[in-house]
Amino acid sequence: MIRWTYAFIDRPEATGGRAAAFWSEVTGTRVSTPWGERGEFTTLLPDGADACLVTQAVDGPGGAHPDLAVDDMSAFTVRARRLGAEAQAPHPELTVLRSPGGQPFCVVPWRGQTTRPPVVPGPAGTASRLDQICLDVSPSAFAAEVDFWVTLTGWDAGPGVHLEFHVLRPPVDLPVRLLVQRLEEPRAASAHPDMACSDLVATRTLHERLGAGFVRDGDGWTVMRDPAGGIYCLTGRDPVTGE
C-alpha cells in the first residue's frame, strides 16, 4: 500500500539553486538545507503540513519522477519487478526502479506523513497546487504503461478528458497523483510536474514575473519552462479536488 507520494523535480546541476528558489516561491514553501551525498536534494517545506516536493540536481537535462512511500519497501519492490519494473540501484533508504516504459521512480519508506499541503493562494483570489506528475509515454508503450501503473498503485483510474490521457487518482489524503500521457511520436520516457490552477492566465502571469517562460497553450493547459530550463504545465483543474 502506498502511504505517501512525492514529486521530485529534477534539474541540471548548474541550475539546481535556481530551480529550488523558483519552485519554493510558486508552491508557498521554504527550502531546506541541501542534503544527500553531494547536496543534490532540496526539500520544499510547507508550513503546518508534511513535505511532498523535492528538487534534485542531476546530470543531464532532468525532468521529474515520483517517489512512492510504503510500509514494506522490499515487498513493494518485488511486486513492482513482477509487474515488469527494472531495479536500477538499491540503496539503504530507497530503491530506484524503471517502469516497463522506462520511467524512473523510487520506492522509499513511509515515515508517518499524513497532512497534505494546502492550496497556495495567488493574486486576486486565485489558487494553485503542484499535485501531479505527468508521465510522457511513446504511443507503442502507452497501454502497457497504463496497466503497470494502475496495477502497481491500486488507485482509482480512468481515461482523461482527452483520449491521450489516463488519470490515476490516489486517496484524497495523498498529495501527488499520476497522469499517463500518450505522446504523438516515439521517444524516451520522461515526466514533468503539473500544477492545478483556478486561473491559468493569472498563474501564468505570476510565474513569468518569477522568471518562468511561456511555451505554448493547449486545450485546458499551458506549457511553461521554469528558470532552470525544465518543462512543466499549468492545468485548469480545481486545486482542491484535482479534477
Sequence and secondary structure as in RCSB ss.txt:
>XXXX:A:sequence
MIRWTYAFIDRPEATGGRAAAFWSEVTGTRVSTPWGERGEFTTLLPDGADACLVTQAVDGPGGAHPDLAVDDMSA
FTVRARRLGAEAQAPHPELTVLRSPGGQPFCVVPWRGQTTRPPVVPGPAGTASRLDQICLDVSPSAFAAEVDFWV
TLTGWDAGPGVHLEFHVLRPPVDLPVRLLVQRLEEPRAASAHPDMACSDLVATRTLHERLGAGFVRDGDGWTVMR
DPAGGIYCLTGRDPVTGE
>XXXX:A:secstr
 EEEEEEEEEEEGGGHHHHHHHHHHHHT EE   BSTTS EEEEE TTS   EEEEEESSS EEEEEEEES HHH
HHHHHHHTT EEEEE SS EEEE TTS EEEEEE          EE GGG EEEEEEEEEEE GGGHHHHHHHHH
HHH  EEEE SSTTEEEEE  TT S EEEEEE SS    EEEEEEEES HHHHHHHHHHTT EEEEE SSEEEEE
 TTS EEEEE S TTT  
